[in-house]
Amino acid sequence: MIENKISASIDPVVLAKIIQHLDDAYSLIPALTSLSVQQRKESFKMGDGSVAFANDAYKEAKGNSSLNPPFVELDEMGKDLNYDAALKEIEVKLDLFTERVSDTRMVVGSEAMNAALAIYNYIKQCTVQNMPGSKTAYENLKKRFMYKKHDDAPSTQQ
């Protein structure tokens, strides 16, 4: 018996609700943007240390306006820091959500693939025994796989 760790499904109505909620959440976040690969390379990356540095610099300039360069708008910097903190909170939740969705897909995909391979190998044996309909089924499934030279186990084509 093939091990089945997850036995679940998502009703189409529930799936539509999930997608709608995700779309709603997306629309609630103002000013989301996309960057090109080049823009990502050229941008400063805010890690934990640089977030602390930016917050400290903001506090120093906010506490003593003579230490703030005239071309730095502290109100905008404060908005940026607050927006970054809020986005980080969202990102952490989304990363966990994405990881769990991805891991779950991997488990159920693996279960489905194990079952598919069992069916394929069974049909292949049925063709040896000339069972009616097995040759056509085998030929249909065989198209989706490539064979390794030393192993008759199919692997998916790219």
N, C-alpha and C positions, 0 to 999 in steps of 0.2 A: 504494500500500500504506500502510495506517495504521501509524504508528510505534508499536512496542510496547517500551517501556523495561523493563518488569518482566513476567516470565512466571513466576508462582509461585502456589502454592495452599497452604492449610493443611489437612491431613488432619483430619477431625472428631475423631479420637482425640487428635491432637496439640493441637487447639484446646481440647478438654476438659481436657487436662493443663495448658495455659497458664492457663486460667481457674481451675483448682484451685490452681495455684501462686500466682496473684494473690490468691485467697481466703485461702490459707494465710498469705501475707505480711501481708495485712490483719488477720488474727486474731492475729498475733504482736505487733502494735503496741498497747501498752496505752493505755487512756483516750483513744482518738480521739473527737473531738467534732464537732459541727456548730454553726455560728453563724447566726443570722438576719442579714439585711442590716443591721438596726439595731445588733445586737451587734458586727458587723464595723466599723461606723462609729465606735462608742464605744470600741473597744479600741485600746491602743497598738500600733503596728506596729514590730516589731524589724527594722531594716535593719542593714547592716554597722556603721554608726557607733553605733547604739544597742546592738547586741550588745556591742561593745567597751566602751561606757559602763557597761552593766549588769555585765559581768565585772569591770571596774575597781572599781565600787562594791562589789561582792561581796568582792573581795580586800581593799579598804580596811577594810570592816567586819569581815571575818574576821581580819585582822591586828591589829585594835585594837577589841576588843569594846565599849569605851566610846563608839565612834563609831557603833554600831549602835542604831537606835531600838528600844525594848523590844517594839514590836508587829511587827517584822520577824523572821520565823523564817529564819535564815541557812541552816539545813539544807534547808528547803523551797526557798529561792531557789537554792541550789546544785543541787538536783534539777531545778528548772525550767530552769536554764541548761544543764545536761548533756542534759536531754531535748530542749530546743530545738536544741542542736548535733547530736544524733543524728537528729532529724526533718529538719533542714536537709540533712544528708547523704543521707537517703532521698529528700527532695523533689528535690534536684538530679538524682539518678538517674532518678526518675520523670518529671521534666520533660523530660529528654533522650529517654527512652523514649516518652513521649506525643507529643513533637514528631516523632520518627521514624515512629511509627505513623500520625500524622495526615498527614505528608508523603507517606508511602507510599500511604495511602488516596487522597490527592489525585491522585497519579500514576495509580494503577490505575483510579480512578473516571473520570478524564479520558480514559484509553484506552478504557474501556467506553462512555463517552458518545460519543466520536468514532465508535466502531464502530456504536453505536445510531443515531446521526444519519446515517451512511452507509447503513445498512439502511433507515431511514425514507425517505430521499431516493430510494433505489433503488426501494423499493416504490411511492413516489409516481409515479415515472416509469413503473413497470409498469402503474399504473392508467390512464395516458394511452394506453398501448398495449393496454389491455383484456386483460391477462394474467389467466388464471383464478386466482381467490383473492386477487388483489391489492387489489381494492376493499375487501373485508372486513378484510384485514390493515391497510390504510391507515386505515380508519375506526376500528379498534381502537387504533392508535397515535396517531392524531390527537387522540383524547380526552385524552391525557396532555400535550398541548402547547397553548400559546397562540401566536398568530402576531403578530409585530410588523407595524405598518402598512406600513413601507417595506422590509421584509425578509421573505422567505418562510421564513427559517431559524427553526425552532421553538425556543422557550425553555421551560424547565420551569415548570409552574404551582406556585404556593405552596400 
